Amino acid sequence: MLRVRAILIVVMFASLVTPYASGEEVLAEVELRVVPVELRIVPSEITMRVGTSKRVEAVFCDRQAAPSPGMLVTAVLRGSSLPDSLVLTTVPGRTFTIPALSAPGTYVLEDIQLEMNGVTLVRAVPDRVTIHVTSAKTLHGAAGTVDGTKGPER
């Protein structure tokens, strides 16, 4: 989406400059720098216990600058135990807090995007996080348990 907007701006600018390319007097010159902006979501899948909250990071990637004031990262939380979708927001470079959920199941945090003044600037990569909610007290996996401890020695 960002590349399409940048190309459109360049095409529009080129059409304004074209009449002066025939040797007529140049009224102004402009240097246009297009800097790629990326929003990454980490991790793309989480497991959490019923009744606990969890964080998902919105990593803002722009080698040239910090996020502009007014930029927000928005997302929609959906799942079977939620009567309505829940809109979550954070600022770029910070975390979404997934609220404590009351029932086991699979939920999604989706439509994650960087916005400014209600206009979508770029969609996150990935733009969806799968959330597995379990009633188990301890889950073992490569990263340890769901509550962040290492679990029993094996």
Buried (B, 14 or more C-beta within 10 A) or exposed (E): EBEEEBEEEEEEEEEEEEEEEEEEEEEEEEEEEEEEBBBBBEEBEBBBBBEEEBEBBBBBEBEEEEBEEEBBBBBBBBBEEBEEBBEBEBBBBBBBEBEEBEEBBEBBBBBBBBBBEEEEBBBBEBBBBBBBBBEEEEBEEEEEBBEEEEEEEE
